[in-house]
């Protein structure tokens, strides 16, 4: 059964809840450059325990910087593909 969302706030809440779940569970299977949507970048930032605010460009830069100074992320299955290591 498809549940219709009653208001725009329901859509926002559903998106927020999905992102929160994805932060905990997602194994990122593409390189960082393959992620263009803000929701995806917010999810990656959250999974890396980084602040999740700002623009797509700023989130991408923040994530790149974090991955550069934390090379151990390449050894974690969730994040290895972000660095091009599948």
C-alpha positions in Angstrom: 0.0 0.0 0.0 1.3 3.4 -0.9 0.9 6.0 1.8 0.2 9.5 0.6 2.1 12.2 2.3 -0.3 14.8 3.6 1.9 17.9 3.5 5.2 19.2 2.2 6.5 18.8 5.8 5.7 15.0 5.5 8.0 14.9 2.5 10.8 16.7 4.3 10.4 14.4 7.3 10.5 11.3 5.2 13.6 12.5 3.4 15.3 13.3 6.7 14.4 9.9 8.1 15.8 8.2 5.0 19.0 10.1 5.3 19.4 9.3 9.0 18.9 5.6 8.2 21.3 5.7 5.2 24.0 7.4 7.4 24.0 4.3 9.6 23.8 1.6 6.9 24.9 2.6 3.4 28.0 1.1 1.8 29.0 3.7 -0.7 29.6 2.0 -4.0 30.8 4.8 -6.2 33.6 7.3 -6.3 33.0 10.6 -4.5 32.7 12.3 -7.9 29.8 10.1 -8.8 27.7 11.6 -6.1 26.0 14.8 -7.3 22.8 15.1 -5.2 22.9 17.0 -2.0 21.0 14.2 -0.1 23.8 11.8 -1.1 26.5 14.1 0.0 24.7 14.9 3.3 24.5 11.1 3.8 28.3 10.7 3.2 29.1 13.6 5.4 26.9 12.2 8.2 28.5 8.7 7.8 31.9 10.3 8.2 30.6 12.3 11.3 31.2 15.6 9.5 28.9 18.6 9.6 26.1 18.2 7.1 25.2 21.8 6.3 26.4 23.9 3.3 26.2 23.7 -0.4 27.0 20.7 -2.7 30.3 22.2 -3.6 31.2 22.8 0.1 30.1 19.4 1.2 32.1 17.8 -1.6 35.2 19.8 -0.5 34.7 18.9 3.1 34.4 15.2 2.4 37.4 15.3 0.0 39.5 17.0 2.7 38.4 14.5 5.4 39.2 11.5 3.1 42.6 13.0 2.3 43.7 13.4 5.9 42.1 10.1 7.0 43.5 7.5 4.6 42.3 4.7 6.9 38.9 5.3 5.4 40.2 3.4 2.4 40.3 0.2 4.5 36.7 0.5 5.6 34.3 -1.3 3.2 31.7 1.5 3.6 34.0 4.2 2.3 36.6 2.4 0.1 34.8 3.1 -3.2 34.6 6.8 -2.4 38.4 6.8 -2.9 38.3 4.7 -6.0 39.1 1.4 -4.1 36.4 -1.1 -4.8 
